[in-house]
Amino acid sequence: MTKTAHGLSPLLIALMSVATGLAVASNYYAQPLLDTIARAFAISAGQAGFIVTTAQLGYACGLLFLVPLGDMFERRSLIVVMTLLAAGGMLIVASSSTLPVMILGTALTGLFSVMAQILVPLAATLAAPEQRGRVVGTIMSGLLLGILLARTVAGVLASLGGWRTVYWVASGLMALMALALWRGLPKVKQETHLNYPQILGSVFTLFARDKILRTRALLGCLTFANFSIVWTSMAFLLAGAPWHFSESTIGLFGLAGAAGALGARPAGVHADKGRAHLTTTGGLLLLLLSWLAIWWGHASVLALIVGVVVLDLTVQDVHITNQTVIYRTLPEARNRLTAGYMTSYFIGGAAGSLLSAYAWQHMGWTGVCAAGAAVAVLNLLVWWRGYHRQDDME
């Protein structure tokens, strides 16, 4: 594989994009299947929503405790081993006969699928400085596409062979990806004199002293909470009256979100050109407005599609901008910066899933949309009440 002077080639960027997407997708196959899984295990919608929450909490733990290892060990080997372990977690899910076993497999999959978040700072390290935002944007587009297309793939596979088929196939794909990464990634080891407890402690130290990291992590937390709020309950809306859509049809809504994710790819380019304030402000405003169309989705599929496209576009737009900004601060600590930022990000996702399941169970789709709009307003208040001034050094 021919690489540039900075260690990247278009083929390698494509491989890393697909790998991040496939890894993070493993935590979202369940979303369009929640109604089916709830019936299979005879549980409530709220209990089924906890499956998604478990995946995100497992992912958050992996971000905090495993991603910093990228600043200690050779990254190719670390990524490959974690990819294989994530595949093992999906095998447990596929063969589970009880909900606790499924929860265990889901947690293990979430924990080790954070290899995607070691790939992102690796790409930033290998990229030329003037192209870093574009490369990060490309990799992160792959990641969000994985989250969104997971729903489409899961719906189609479940309609063909049942919900367990989704996890059998996904586990095999992850094992094949481990082989491709072993052959394609360069060996890269970050030189550090810190031991593991010191590495973990430095994540909190970075949070304490870096205002940009704190600001961007809070924005990411609230933004991804919005994302989880809509996607956790959408399957219940579309499976019930008046739509009564099948699993495969529900899964196709992931294509609408994928269109939004692809539209956000230029955000990294704008951040490279010093327009981080503009992309953040515009994204947060559109995020709030998207909830009006999403709410109208109870009566109009077209309105729901428009709202989802806009929401996913803005979530990805803000996320790419956040990562591009924080990666400029401490190049030698990019894995730890990723750990701090993405832990906050997925805690927001887990909280959004819980909030969404609760709102759906007690107030239906209107309650879900009210919760999403409230979180979007909170995000704007965080940005406009002075936190954006901390980004002057961007």
Secondary structure, 3 states (H helix, E strand, C coil): CCCCCCCCCHHHHHHHHHHHHHHHHCCCCCHHHHHHHHHHHCCCHHHHHHHHHHHHHHHHHHHHHCHHHHHCCEHHHHHHHHHHHHHHHHHHHHHCCCHHHHHHHHHHHHHHHHHHHHHHHHHHHHCCHHHHHHHHHHHHHHHHHHHHHHHHHHHHHHHHHCHHHHHHHHHHHHHHHHHHHHHHCCCCECCCCCCHHHHHHHHHHHHHHCHHHHHHHHHHHHHHHHHHHHHHHHHHHHHCCCCCCCHHHHHHHHHHHHHHHHHCCCHHHHHHCCCHHHHHHHHHHHHHHHHHHHHHHHCCHHHHHHHHHHHHHHHHHHHHHHHHHHCCCCHHHHHHHHHHHHHHHHHHHHHHHHHHHHHHHHHHHHHHHHHHHHHHHHHHHHHHCCHHHHHHHC
